[in-house]
């Protein structure tokens, strides 16, 4: 018998609307993942309250309190260990992670980005899309590798750019699709992990 759910740590820095989408998906009986901890590098991140409302353990690890990126990432790793995590979901986590952290969880960190990668890596994606007059944009859930916004794509959703779009209206429509894409991607990743676990057990 396969274990029915994998364990997720969700890392946030802000309002946590993608975290909310993941919380709601994980509350479905047949969704193959549960959130076991939410970690923020900011004590005032709105997402912390969302997690607390759903009785999900939260931790605040302020990056500013550490002398180096490695020291911050060591603290993250130490905090994550007790939660028996299978996959780390970055959901608006505004710290670039170094190979020190990424290699520790190789192939097990995923991120959501508000553009159709490989287009518009980095910040201010919607501003740049509008400035270029692009007709389509969207969002991407991808594996995290040391090159920022460059790992393999798991799920993408396309959003049309409308003639009268502003950064705000475009961001809102992309965000709606992010909330669909992230649970879909987690389900894909989780199902693969559970299937492999199942195959391993069967071959014992
Ligand atoms: C989202 O647009 C996500 O794509 C980007 O940061 C934003 C986080 O929003 N990486 P929220 O905190 O999930 O509401």
Boltz pocket constraint, residues with backbone or C-beta under 6 A from the ligand:
constraints:
  - pocket:
      binder: B
      contacts: [[A, 14], [A, 15], [A, 16], [A, 17], [A, 18], [A, 19], [A, 91], [A, 92], [A, 93], [A, 112], [A, 113], [A, 114], [A, 175], [A, 178]]
      max_distance: 6.0
